Structure formats: structure tokens, C-alpha cells
Amino acid sequence: MMSGSAEKICIGIDVGGTNLRFALVDELGKVLFRERRSTEIHQGKEQFLKRFFSVIASLRTWADSSGKEIVAIGAGVPGLISNDGIIYSSVNLLPLEGLNLRELITAAAGLPAIVVNDANASAWGEKCYGAGRSMNSFLMLTLGTGVGSGLVLNDKLWTGCDGVAGEFGHVTVEPDGKPCPCGNHGCLEQYASATALVAEAGEAIQAGGGGALANVPASMLNAEVLADAAHGGDALAKAIFENAGRYLGIASAAAVNLLNLEGIILGGGVAASYDLIVEPMRREILARAFAIPARRVRLVRAELEDDAGILGAAAMALASVKSDLSNE
Ligand SMILES: [Zn+2]
């Protein structure tokens, strides 16, 4: 251990299906240094862990040479993660299922670690440094490949008794709707994720109703292309975002009635089209929830973009060791 004079910093990690993103983060939430690797989970668990820990080693070298001391590691992982760091299930990282990543990090790196669901990490990042700073209780929705969410109640992340709370993307919005990999039908994720929007556009194009999108090859279709078309006035693209906003509003009305939240924060790739989804979302909330909580809840855009998860994981890791540090 270094002397108490070195600045204490944390490693924040965002374990994505495509990329592993690492950052050294200081106590104020400032990113000092970054590393990125491709996840390549198809190469298996051992290769993944080898790459994972090699980056941690290189971050330690950087910290040492900069006179800083890494005191904890926080990682956000997509999937159902127990309160003590076991990856119960992860559709994008199947080889890691059953692994206690927290124990593994602590054993391999010799540092305290926390492992949480990635959307929970993002919600905490926005709470500490972003759009959630002024709110005590909010729901954060991450609209990307899936629909992730994190719930902050009375300034605390609500992870549930098993750690798996906040799966708002799997709230039913259509009882007999599209099948979802979770086993349910008609989950919000099947109507409001980037994947869902692109699939909807693809189906409409195939059926001959493509409009401005008719000439876009299927492989080039993504949420950004759809947003450009919608902003250009394309009727199909506009309807797709309108529909997503409506479903988000239907699900959110339930949360608003249940929890009387101060806000709902929208992040992720689809939230870049905030202007296209927020009105139908707000309309549904006002139409379906009681007036007092419906008028109270603010719909706001996330502020930290891709860094929310890294910063949230780092902040949680730091908080977990803070009481020990103050006793030094
Ligand atoms: Zn589902």
C-alpha cells in the first residue's frame, strides 16, 4: 500500500456485449485515464478474464506512475446481478453466468470491488454527477440494444432483496405482444429499445411501406438513421418513435402512480431522439396516472451519455471503501 498522501482513485468498468470500457476516476467523478478492449465473449470465459485483468494491471501501472492510489474497483455488467456480485444471468455474456465477478476481482486484484447491473450503475452515475443530481427519487431508463433501468429512491439505489430490481424493460405493455427472450410476452423492451425500433422499420420496409427508408439497406438501418429520417419528416420513422414514446408512457404511468417520482431520466442511443419520444410519453403519463404524480414527474435527458455507467460504478466502489479510508 502506498502512503496516505497519494490521491485515492477508483477503477470504473463498463462490461458491454461489444466493448469493455475502463476508466480511472477521481473522487469528483473526473475521468483521468481510459482504456478500451473488445469484449470477444465468444472466445470464452478464461480469455475474457485474462483480457479483463490485463487492463486492470495496465491501469495500475498508470496510477503508480502518476502518484495516485487505486482503492477500489466498480463494474457494471448487463444482466441480473446479485447484491454480492454473482452474475445470475446475462444474455450478452452467457459464458460468465454463475460467476461471482466481485470475488474474482477482489482475489485477483487484491482490492475491494463491487459488481452491479449496468443500468443501475448508470442511474447512480446520473445521480452523483448528471441529470439526477437535484433529484432524490427517480427512474432512469437506458434505451439501447435493450431497455435497462435503475431506480433511485430517497437518494439510494433500490436493487431489491435479491439485487435484481429495476428490470423495468420487462414490464408488460402488451399482454399478448411480441415474445421476449426473458420468457414473457409484450415487454416494454420489445417496443422501445433500439433493436425493437429497427425491427419495426425493417418489417414496414419489407411490407412496402418504407417511404424515405425504403432505399436504406437492412444492414445500415439503426436508431440514428431512423432519427434522421424522422427529423426529415418521414412518416414511418416518426410513427415508430411516436409508438415507442407511447409504450414508454404506458409503462411509466404505472411507475408514476406507484412511486410518485420526481423524474424519469432517459439515456441510451434512442434517448438521442428525446424530442421524438418525450411528447407521446408525457401524454400517456398524463392520460393514465393520477394528476398529482403525473404533473410532478419531470422527463429529462441523461447528461453523462456513455460515461454514466463507468462513473456510477466508480462512485459506488469509492463509497464502499470510504468509511475505511476515513479511519486511516
Ligand atoms: Zn422481457
Residues whose N, C-alpha, C, O or C-beta is under 5 A from the ligand:
A	BS01	ZN	G169 H170 C180 C182 N184 C187
